[in-house]
Amino acid sequence: MIGVIILGIVLAVSAVYASDVIENYQAGKTGLDAWTPTSSLGTYIGAGIFGGLTAGLSTLVVSCGYMGFTAIGLDVFFGAFSNVIGDGIGALIDNQPYGFKEAGTSLFYGAISSGATSLVKFGVHRFNLNKFNALNGRGKKIAMESIFDVSTHNALKIYQQGAYRATRQFTNHLFKYSDVSSNTTGFLIDLMSMRMGA
């Protein structure tokens, strides 16, 4: 969980920095000047709070057993309000006004970012599940060896018991590659929202 939160913070802050660099180059800056951060301290801290909260809460949603559209809905809700918290604290640090209009903008972009990230994550989950379900019995038993890192004999026992779908190893298998794809999606959307002046 801590690793996921740290990654969320790093990606959100990186999106702000990437936006700064792009803006610097567009302004004609070169060399070290082009790579110098220009956003305020509050903007960076607010982005980090948003990234950490959404990453942690999204992981918690899965840990509690929520999947599919329910989980996506929860991610959208948590993402929207996490962005309000992050932007609000950022505005407080920068001594900037933060009213209903600003909060509404934060809600919108937080929901969009978290929703898109969650859609990709659970899309990968669904793809991996369909791929596993399409295997015949022998194929599933072979897959068990890799998923549970066990011998062929033990893989057969796990398969015959039938409770493997509820295990953490199987859940992790279904979310394989989802972190890379969903985090990339989140980074790009955060970057776009920064470029749009969110």
HELIX and SHEET records of a PDB file:
HELIX    1   1 ILE A    2  GLN A   26  1                                  25    
HELIX    2   2 GLY A   31  ALA A   34  1                                   4    
HELIX    3   3 LEU A   41  SER A   63  1                                  23    
HELIX    4   4 GLY A   68  ILE A   93  1                                  26    
HELIX    5   5 PHE A  100  ASN A  133  1                                  34    
HELIX    6   6 GLY A  137  PHE A  148  1                                  12    
HELIX    7   7 THR A  152  GLN A  161  1                                  10    
HELIX    8   8 TYR A  164  ALA A  166  5                                   3    
HELIX    9   9 ARG A  168  LEU A  174  1                                   7    
HELIX   10  10 SER A  178  ARG A  195  1                                  18    
END                                                                             
